[in-house]
Amino acid sequence: MKRSEELRDRESAYSHLQGTRPQTLGVAMADSPVGIAAWILEKFGNWADLPRTADGSPEIWGTFTEDLLLTNLMLYIAPGAVVTATWIYQGKRLEGGATFPSGHAYRCTHRHCRIPRPRVSATTLGPLQRRLSHVIHWTEMEAGGHFASLEQPQAFLTDLRAFIQALL
């Protein structure tokens, strides 16, 4: 619980800003591809499980290729989607979508892949099981951060295949 609180304190400003001022942030980034790159690449640098330099800076280019990162940025830039992408956080805040109603259990087939060094939130099986009543596949990954499927694609694919096999 303490780790979750520390992560929330250190890494939740983006969520608060997007939840309270999505239009301001969205329009500012829509007008500046460099602004979009700064916003998104900062998240890749801080939320991924990356080696660090002596001064603590992330070694982003050793894990992610320029093509991968530019492709990710272009998903926002090319269709002009950065403004609408910020609105989900305000919708979640206004609708109360961050939590499930008290006493309500959700029955759904669920796969969860726990990463070892999360930079945004730390999840344990107990609280998740209380909310979702049918967790059929749980994996404790050896490496990876928030962008685990991009950081450790082979491990992600292996785990996803195991989950699909469990469904069959």
ABEGO torsion letter per residue (X at the ends): XAAAAAAAAAAAAAAAAAAABAAAAAAAAAABAAAAAAAAAAAAAAABBBBBBAAGBBBAAAABBAAAAAAAAAAAAAAGAAAAAAAAAAAAAAAGAABBBBGBBBBBBBBBBBBABBAABBBBAAAAAAABABBABBBBBABEBAAAAAABAAAAAAAAAAAAAAAX
